[in-house]
């Protein structure tokens, strides 16, 4: 889950506080993919996990700002961690 925290911190550089724009989502997904690929996941596995993590994070936290305020919760969220 440290990956998610890093993704969110990086994402704030590319986001607006009013929501998750396309660039914010792409940055989140790209960082997630890089992390999972470097940890040995296949491209298909990483894409599936990152798609799921992004979807669940955006649903729970409708803005990047809200996500950043709740990084501890995201890092320990069993629903987000369960993405496979």
DSSP file (Angstrom, degrees, kcal/mol; ACC not computed):
  #  RESIDUE AA STRUCTURE BP1 BP2  ACC     N-H-->O    O-->H-N    N-H-->O    O-->H-N    TCO  KAPPA ALPHA  PHI   PSI    X-CA   Y-CA   Z-CA
    1    1 A X     >        0   0    0      0, 0.0     4,-1.6     0, 0.0     3,-0.4   0.000 360.0 360.0 360.0 -14.5    0.0    0.0    0.0
    2    2 A X  H  >  +     0   0    0      1,-0.2     4,-2.3     2,-0.2     5,-0.2   0.846 360.0  63.1 -58.9 -30.6    3.0    2.3    0.2
    3    3 A X  H  > S+     0   0    0      1,-0.2     4,-2.5     2,-0.2    -1,-0.2   0.918  99.6  51.1 -58.0 -45.2    2.7    2.4   -3.6
    4    4 A X  H  > S+     0   0    0     -3,-0.4     4,-2.5     1,-0.2    -1,-0.2   0.901 108.4  52.0 -61.6 -41.2   -0.7    4.0   -3.3
    5    5 A X  H  X S+     0   0    0     -4,-1.6     4,-2.3     1,-0.2    -1,-0.2   0.926 111.0  47.1 -62.3 -44.4    0.6    6.7   -1.0
    6    6 A X  H  X S+     0   0    0     -4,-2.3     4,-2.5     1,-0.2    -1,-0.2   0.891 111.1  52.3 -63.1 -39.3    3.4    7.5   -3.4
    7    7 A X  H  X S+     0   0    0     -4,-2.5     4,-2.7     2,-0.2    -2,-0.2   0.921 110.1  47.9 -62.3 -45.0    1.0    7.6   -6.3
    8    8 A X  H  X S+     0   0    0     -4,-2.5     4,-1.6     2,-0.2    -2,-0.2   0.902 111.2  49.7 -66.0 -40.9   -1.3   10.0   -4.5
    9    9 A X  H  X S+     0   0    0     -4,-2.3     4,-0.6     1,-0.2     3,-0.3   0.934 114.8  44.8 -63.2 -44.8    1.5   12.3   -3.5
   10   10 A X  H >< S+     0   0    0     -4,-2.5     3,-1.1     1,-0.2     4,-0.4   0.888 109.1  58.7 -63.8 -37.9    2.7   12.3   -7.1
   11   11 A X  H >< S+     0   0    0     -4,-2.7     3,-1.5     1,-0.3     4,-0.3   0.810  92.1  66.4 -63.2 -31.5   -0.8   12.8   -8.3
   12   12 A X  H >< S+     0   0    0     -4,-1.6     3,-0.9    -3,-0.3    -1,-0.3   0.811  93.6  61.1 -62.6 -27.6   -1.3   16.0   -6.4
   13   13 A X  T << S+     0   0    0     -3,-1.1    -1,-0.3    -4,-0.6    -2,-0.2   0.753 113.2  36.3 -67.2 -22.9    1.3   17.6   -8.6
   14   14 A X  T <  S+     0   0    0     -3,-1.5     2,-0.3    -4,-0.4    -1,-0.2   0.214 106.8  84.0-114.3  13.6   -0.9   16.9  -11.6
   15   15 A X    <   -     0   0    0     -3,-0.9     2,-0.3    -4,-0.3     5,-0.1  -0.709  63.5-131.3-122.0 165.6   -4.4   17.4  -10.2
   16   16 A X  B >   -A   19   0A   0      3,-0.5     3,-0.9    -2,-0.3    48,-0.5  -0.791  27.3-124.8-104.0 157.7   -7.0   20.0   -9.4
   17   17 A X  T 3  S+     0   0    0     -2,-0.3    49,-0.2     1,-0.2    48,-0.1   0.584 100.9  72.7 -78.3  -8.9   -8.7   20.0   -6.1
   18   18 A X  T 3  S-     0   0    0      1,-0.2     2,-0.3    45,-0.1    -1,-0.2   0.565 112.7 -51.5 -86.5  -6.8  -12.1   19.8   -7.6
   19   19 A X  B <  S-A   16   0A   0     -3,-0.9     2,-0.9     2,-0.0    45,-0.6  -0.991  72.5 -51.8 166.1-169.4  -11.9   16.2   -8.7
   20   20 A X        -     0   0    0     42,-0.5     2,-0.1    -2,-0.3    -3,-0.1  -0.848  53.6-167.8 -99.4 100.2  -10.0   13.5  -10.5
   21   21 A X     >  -     0   0    0     -2,-0.9     4,-2.3    -5,-0.2     3,-0.3  -0.335  39.2 -96.2 -80.1 171.8   -9.2   14.8  -13.9
   22   22 A X  H  > S+     0   0    0      1,-0.2     4,-2.4     2,-0.2     5,-0.2   0.858 124.7  52.6 -57.1 -38.5   -7.9   12.6  -16.7
   23   23 A X  H  > S+     0   0    0      2,-0.2     4,-2.4     1,-0.2    -1,-0.2   0.887 108.3  50.4 -67.1 -39.1   -4.3   13.5  -16.0
   24   24 A X  H  > S+     0   0    0     -3,-0.3     4,-2.4     2,-0.2    -2,-0.2   0.917 112.5  47.0 -63.9 -44.0   -4.6   12.7  -12.3
   25   25 A X  H  X S+     0   0    0     -4,-2.3     4,-2.7     2,-0.2    -2,-0.2   0.910 112.3  49.8 -64.2 -42.3   -6.1    9.3  -13.1
   26   26 A X  H  X S+     0   0    0     -4,-2.4     4,-3.0    -5,-0.2     5,-0.2   0.905 110.8  49.6 -63.9 -41.4   -3.4    8.6  -15.7
   27   27 A X  H  X S+     0   0    0     -4,-2.4     4,-2.4     2,-0.2     5,-0.2   0.923 112.0  48.4 -63.7 -44.3   -0.7    9.6  -13.2
   28   28 A X  H  X S+     0   0    0     -4,-2.4     4,-2.3     2,-0.2    -2,-0.2   0.953 115.8  43.9 -57.6 -51.5   -2.2    7.3  -10.5
   29   29 A X  H  X S+     0   0    0     -4,-2.7     4,-2.7     1,-0.2    -2,-0.2   0.908 113.5  50.2 -63.9 -44.1   -2.5    4.4  -12.9
   30   30 A X  H  X S+     0   0    0     -4,-3.0     4,-2.5     2,-0.2    -1,-0.2   0.918 112.5  46.2 -62.7 -45.1    1.0    4.9  -14.5
   31   31 A X  H  X S+     0   0    0     -4,-2.4     4,-2.2    -5,-0.2    -1,-0.2   0.895 112.7  50.9 -65.1 -39.9    2.7    5.0  -11.1
   32   32 A X  H  X S+     0   0    0     -4,-2.3     4,-2.5    -5,-0.2     5,-0.2   0.932 110.6  49.1 -61.7 -46.6    0.8    2.0   -9.9
   33   33 A X  H  X S+     0   0    0     -4,-2.7     4,-2.9     1,-0.2     5,-0.3   0.930 110.1  50.6 -59.8 -47.7    1.8    0.1  -13.0
   34   34 A X  H  X S+     0   0    0     -4,-2.5     4,-2.0     1,-0.2    -1,-0.2   0.918 112.2  47.6 -57.5 -44.8    5.4    1.0  -12.7
   35   35 A X  H  X S+     0   0    0     -4,-2.2     4,-0.9     1,-0.2    -1,-0.2   0.929 115.0  43.7 -64.1 -46.7    5.5   -0.1   -9.1
   36   36 A X  H  <>S+     0   0    0     -4,-2.5     5,-2.3     1,-0.2     3,-0.3   0.878 112.6  51.7 -70.6 -37.1    3.7   -3.4   -9.7
   37   37 A X  H ><5S+     0   0    0     -4,-2.9     3,-1.3    -5,-0.2    -1,-0.2   0.896 108.9  51.3 -64.4 -39.0    5.8   -4.3  -12.8
   38   38 A X  H 3<5S+     0   0    0     -4,-2.0    -1,-0.2    -5,-0.3    -2,-0.2   0.712 105.1  57.6 -71.5 -17.9    9.0   -3.6  -10.9
   39   39 A X  T 3<5S-     0   0    0     -4,-0.9    -1,-0.3    -3,-0.3    -2,-0.2   0.395 128.4 -94.6 -92.2   3.9    7.7   -6.0   -8.1
   40   40 A X  T < 5S+     0   0    0     -3,-1.3    -3,-0.2     1,-0.3    -2,-0.1   0.447  76.3 141.0 104.0   0.5    7.4   -8.8  -10.6
   41   41 A X      < -     0   0    0     -5,-2.3    -1,-0.3     1,-0.1     2,-0.1  -0.433  52.9-114.6 -71.9 150.4    3.7   -8.7  -11.7
   42   42 A X     >  -     0   0    0     -2,-0.1     4,-2.8     1,-0.1     5,-0.2  -0.347  29.8-104.8 -75.3 166.8    2.9   -9.3  -15.3
   43   43 A X  H  > S+     0   0    0      1,-0.2     4,-2.5     2,-0.2     5,-0.2   0.919 122.6  48.0 -57.7 -45.1    1.5   -6.5  -17.4
   44   44 A X  H  > S+     0   0    0      2,-0.2     4,-2.2     1,-0.2    -1,-0.2   0.906 112.9  47.4 -65.4 -42.8   -2.0   -8.1  -17.3
   45   45 A X  H  > S+     0   0    0      2,-0.2     4,-2.4     1,-0.2     5,-0.2   0.942 113.6  47.9 -62.8 -47.5   -1.9   -8.6  -13.5
   46   46 A X  H  X S+     0   0    0     -4,-2.8     4,-2.9     1,-0.2     5,-0.3   0.908 111.3  50.4 -61.4 -43.6   -0.6   -5.0  -12.9
   47   47 A X  H  X S+     0   0    0     -4,-2.5     4,-2.7    -5,-0.2     5,-0.2   0.924 111.1  48.7 -62.0 -44.4   -3.3   -3.5  -15.1
   48   48 A X  H  X S+     0   0    0     -4,-2.2     4,-1.9     2,-0.2    -2,-0.2   0.928 115.0  44.1 -61.0 -46.5   -6.1   -5.4  -13.4
   49   49 A X  H  X S+     0   0    0     -4,-2.4     4,-2.9    35,-0.4    -2,-0.2   0.930 115.9  46.8 -64.8 -46.6   -4.9   -4.4   -9.9
   50   50 A X  H  X S+     0   0    0     -4,-2.9     4,-2.6     2,-0.2     5,-0.2   0.883 110.3  52.1 -67.6 -38.6   -4.3   -0.8  -10.9
   51   51 A X  H  X S+     0   0    0     -4,-2.7     4,-2.4    -5,-0.3    -1,-0.2   0.937 113.6  45.5 -59.2 -45.6   -7.6   -0.4  -12.6
   52   52 A X  H  X S+     0   0    0     -4,-1.9     4,-2.6    -5,-0.2     5,-0.2   0.929 112.9  49.0 -64.1 -47.7   -9.3   -1.8   -9.5
   53   53 A X  H  X S+     0   0    0     -4,-2.9     4,-2.4     1,-0.2     5,-0.2   0.908 112.9  48.0 -61.5 -42.3   -7.3    0.4   -7.1
   54   54 A X  H  X S+     0   0    0     -4,-2.6     4,-2.8    -5,-0.2     5,-0.3   0.946 112.1  48.9 -63.2 -48.2   -8.0    3.5   -9.2
   55   55 A X  H  X S+     0   0    0     -4,-2.4     4,-2.1    -5,-0.2    -2,-0.2   0.926 115.0  43.9 -57.9 -47.6  -11.7    2.8   -9.4
   56   56 A X  H  X S+     0   0    0     -4,-2.6     4,-2.1     2,-0.2    -1,-0.2   0.873 114.6  49.3 -69.0 -37.4  -12.1    2.1   -5.7
   57   57 A X  H  X S+     0   0    0     -4,-2.4     4,-2.6    -5,-0.2    -2,-0.2   0.930 112.7  46.6 -67.9 -45.4  -10.0    5.2   -4.7
   58   58 A X  H  < S+     0   0    0     -4,-2.8    -2,-0.2    -5,-0.2    -1,-0.2   0.889 112.8  51.1 -63.7 -39.0  -11.9    7.6   -6.9
   59   59 A X  H  < S+     0   0    0     -4,-2.1     3,-0.3    -5,-0.3    -1,-0.2   0.916 117.1  38.2 -65.0 -43.5  -15.2    6.2   -5.7
   60   60 A X  H  < S+     0   0    0     -4,-2.1     2,-0.5     1,-0.3    -2,-0.2   0.825 127.5  34.4 -77.5 -31.9  -14.3    6.6   -2.0
   61   61 A X     <  -     0   0    0     -4,-2.6    -1,-0.3    -5,-0.2     6,-0.2  -0.857  68.3-168.0-128.6  94.4  -12.5    9.9   -2.4
   62   62 A X  S    S+     0   0    0     -2,-0.5   -42,-0.5    -3,-0.3     2,-0.3   0.537  73.6  41.4 -67.9  -6.4  -14.1   12.1   -5.2
   63   63 A X  S  > S-     0   0    0    -44,-0.2     4,-2.2     1,-0.1     5,-0.1  -0.982  78.6-126.3-136.2 153.4  -11.1   14.5   -5.3
   64   64 A X  H  > S+     0   0    0    -45,-0.6     4,-2.8   -48,-0.5     5,-0.2   0.881 113.8  58.7 -60.6 -37.4   -7.4   14.0   -5.1
   65   65 A X  H  > S+     0   0    0    -49,-0.3     4,-2.0     1,-0.2    -1,-0.2   0.928 106.3  46.8 -58.4 -45.9   -7.4   16.5   -2.2
   66   66 A X  H  > S+     0   0    0      1,-0.2     4,-1.0     2,-0.2    -1,-0.2   0.896 111.2  52.4 -62.8 -40.6   -9.7   14.2   -0.2
   67   67 A X  H >< S+     0   0    0     -4,-2.2     3,-0.7     1,-0.2     7,-0.2   0.922 108.8  49.5 -61.9 -43.4   -7.6   11.2   -1.1
   68   68 A X  H >< S+     0   0    0     -4,-2.8     3,-1.1     1,-0.2    -1,-0.2   0.872 107.6  54.4 -63.9 -36.6   -4.5   13.0    0.2
   69   69 A X  H 3< S+     0   0    0     -4,-2.0    -1,-0.2     1,-0.2    -2,-0.2   0.740 115.4  41.1 -66.6 -21.6   -6.3   13.9    3.4
   70   70 A X  T <X S+     0   0    0     -4,-1.0     4,-2.3    -3,-0.7     3,-0.3  -0.045  71.4 128.1-117.7  30.0   -7.1   10.2    3.9
   71   71 A X  H <> S+     0   0    0     -3,-1.1     4,-2.6     1,-0.2     5,-0.2   0.866  73.9  54.3 -58.1 -38.7   -3.8    8.6    2.8
   72   72 A X  H  > S+     0   0    0      1,-0.2     4,-1.0     2,-0.2    -1,-0.2   0.909 110.3  47.1 -62.3 -40.8   -3.6    6.5    6.1
   73   73 A X  H  > S+     0   0    0     -3,-0.3     4,-0.6     1,-0.2     3,-0.4   0.902 111.9  49.9 -66.8 -41.0   -7.1    5.1    5.5
   74   74 A X  H >< S+     0   0    0     -4,-2.3     3,-0.9     1,-0.2    -2,-0.2   0.913 106.9  55.3 -63.7 -42.3   -6.3    4.3    1.9
   75   75 A X  H 3< S+     0   0    0     -4,-2.6    -1,-0.2     1,-0.2    -2,-0.2   0.769 118.9  33.1 -63.1 -25.8   -3.1    2.5    2.8
   76   76 A X  H 3< S+     0   0    0     -4,-1.0     2,-0.5    -3,-0.4    -1,-0.2   0.310  84.0 127.1-113.2   7.5   -5.0    0.3    5.2
   77   77 A X    <X  -     0   0    0     -3,-0.9     4,-2.5    -4,-0.6     5,-0.2  -0.537  47.4-156.1 -70.6 115.8   -8.3    0.0    3.3
   78   78 A X  H  > S+     0   0    0     -2,-0.5     4,-1.4     1,-0.2    -1,-0.2   0.819  91.1  56.6 -64.3 -30.3   -9.0   -3.8    2.9
   79   79 A X  H  4 S+     0   0    0      2,-0.2    -1,-0.2     1,-0.2     4,-0.2   0.915 111.9  41.0 -66.9 -42.6  -11.2   -3.2   -0.1
   80   80 A X  H >4 S+     0   0    0      1,-0.2     3,-1.4     2,-0.2    -2,-0.2   0.898 114.6  52.3 -71.9 -40.3   -8.4   -1.4   -2.0
   81   81 A X  H 3< S+     0   0    0     -4,-2.5    -1,-0.2     1,-0.3    -2,-0.2   0.763 100.0  65.2 -64.9 -24.8   -5.8   -3.9   -0.8
   82   82 A X  T 3< S+     0   0    0     -4,-1.4    -1,-0.3    -5,-0.2    -2,-0.2   0.555  71.4 123.3 -77.2  -7.6   -8.0   -6.7   -2.0
   83   83 A X    <         0   0    0     -3,-1.4   -34,-0.1    -4,-0.2    -3,-0.0  -0.330 360.0 360.0 -58.6 129.4   -7.7   -5.7   -5.7
   84   84 A X              0   0    0    -36,-0.1   -35,-0.4    -2,-0.1    -1,-0.2   0.335 360.0 360.0-127.5 360.0   -6.3   -8.6   -7.7
